[in-house]
Amino acid sequence: MKTISILLTAGLFALAACTNNAEKPLSETEKEVLAQEVQITINTMMDGMKNMDVKQAFEANFLLDKDFKYIGIRGETMNVDAFTKEVHGIFDNLEKVDFSFSSPDIRIVTRDVAIVTMPYKGKFYFPGSTISFPECGSTLVLQKKNNKWEVIHFHESLQESEFVTTDL
């Protein structure tokens, strides 16, 4: 009986060791594959911003639930409702937009969490006015749920003292 208990216990430990991927460190190859997955989400977001498509840029790539937080370039913190209102208020009224994105820096933290930093600058063309902003730093935290990377936190900040200039 003692032998069976020892074998059973050893078998359970072996099974736990084989199924517990969370404890294993990520290999460089795994990080590269995960970074490529994250890059696809970021590319879709950037393309949506360039195309003035709120659904493609934000709604399809962001986990817009009660826990979502956005910190805007003026330092204000927004929940999901305020963020959604903000992006629709801007993108739904644009005539055209001009974005210049730097290459994103993707840091894989775990198999299901990534942090992306990405500077960009842009110009919004509204009827009768243009709003420009200098290089803006953005940090996005993404979580992989159901095999899909989604932004769960988004923070932007200006890297210069001036916020925007308006040409009338």
RAWOQUI-V832641 format. One record per residue. N is the residue number from 1. PHI is phi in whole degrees, -180 to 180 (999 if undefined). Layout:
n=N phi=PHI
n=N phi=PHI
//
This chain:
n=1 phi=999
n=2 phi=-62
n=3 phi=-65
n=4 phi=-65
n=5 phi=-62
n=6 phi=-66
n=7 phi=-65
n=8 phi=-65
n=9 phi=-64
n=10 phi=-62
n=11 phi=-63
n=12 phi=-65
n=13 phi=-63
n=14 phi=-65
n=15 phi=-64
n=16 phi=-63
n=17 phi=-66
n=18 phi=-76
n=19 phi=-99
n=20 phi=-97
n=21 phi=-74
n=22 phi=-63
n=23 phi=-85
n=24 phi=-79
n=25 phi=-68
n=26 phi=-75
n=27 phi=-81
n=28 phi=-62
n=29 phi=-64
n=30 phi=-61
n=31 phi=-61
n=32 phi=-64
n=33 phi=-64
n=34 phi=-65
n=35 phi=-63
n=36 phi=-65
n=37 phi=-62
n=38 phi=-63
n=39 phi=-58
n=40 phi=-61
n=41 phi=-63
n=42 phi=-64
n=43 phi=-61
n=44 phi=-62
n=45 phi=-63
n=46 phi=-62
n=47 phi=-63
n=48 phi=-62
n=49 phi=-65
n=50 phi=-65
n=51 phi=-92
n=52 phi=56
n=53 phi=-111
n=54 phi=-60
n=55 phi=-62
n=56 phi=-68
n=57 phi=-74
n=58 phi=-120
n=59 phi=-61
n=60 phi=-81
n=61 phi=-118
n=62 phi=-113
n=63 phi=-85
n=64 phi=-88
n=65 phi=-116
n=66 phi=-63
n=67 phi=-91
n=68 phi=-63
n=69 phi=-134
n=70 phi=-128
n=71 phi=-113
n=72 phi=-79
n=73 phi=-70
n=74 phi=-98
n=75 phi=92
n=76 phi=-78
n=77 phi=-102
n=78 phi=-124
n=79 phi=-86
n=80 phi=-61
n=81 phi=-66
n=82 phi=-66
n=83 phi=-63
n=84 phi=-60
n=85 phi=-63
n=86 phi=-62
n=87 phi=-68
n=88 phi=-68
n=89 phi=-61
n=90 phi=-87
n=91 phi=-68
n=92 phi=-72
n=93 phi=-109
n=94 phi=-79
n=95 phi=-89
n=96 phi=-161
n=97 phi=-143
n=98 phi=-134
n=99 phi=-113
n=100 phi=-128
n=101 phi=-100
n=102 phi=-84
n=103 phi=-65
n=104 phi=-68
n=105 phi=-101
n=106 phi=-107
n=107 phi=-116
n=108 phi=-85
n=109 phi=-90
n=110 phi=-140
n=111 phi=-63
n=112 phi=-131
n=113 phi=-139
n=114 phi=-138
n=115 phi=-121
n=116 phi=-122
n=117 phi=-115
n=118 phi=-157
n=119 phi=-76
n=120 phi=-156
n=121 phi=-138
n=122 phi=-167
n=123 phi=-143
n=124 phi=-103
n=125 phi=-107
n=126 phi=-100
n=127 phi=-60
n=128 phi=87
n=129 phi=-156
n=130 phi=-130
n=131 phi=-117
n=132 phi=-113
n=133 phi=-137
n=134 phi=-70
n=135 phi=-52
n=136 phi=-116
n=137 phi=-91
n=138 phi=-130
n=139 phi=-126
n=140 phi=-124
n=141 phi=-107
n=142 phi=-114
n=143 phi=-126
n=144 phi=-94
n=145 phi=-131
n=146 phi=53
n=147 phi=62
n=148 phi=-134
n=149 phi=-84
n=150 phi=-134
n=151 phi=-76
n=152 phi=-111
n=153 phi=-152
n=154 phi=-138
n=155 phi=-132
n=156 phi=-123
n=157 phi=-155
n=158 phi=-77
n=159 phi=-103
n=160 phi=-127
n=161 phi=-74
n=162 phi=-85
n=163 phi=-81
n=164 phi=-145
n=165 phi=-121
n=166 phi=-118
n=167 phi=-104
n=168 phi=-102
//
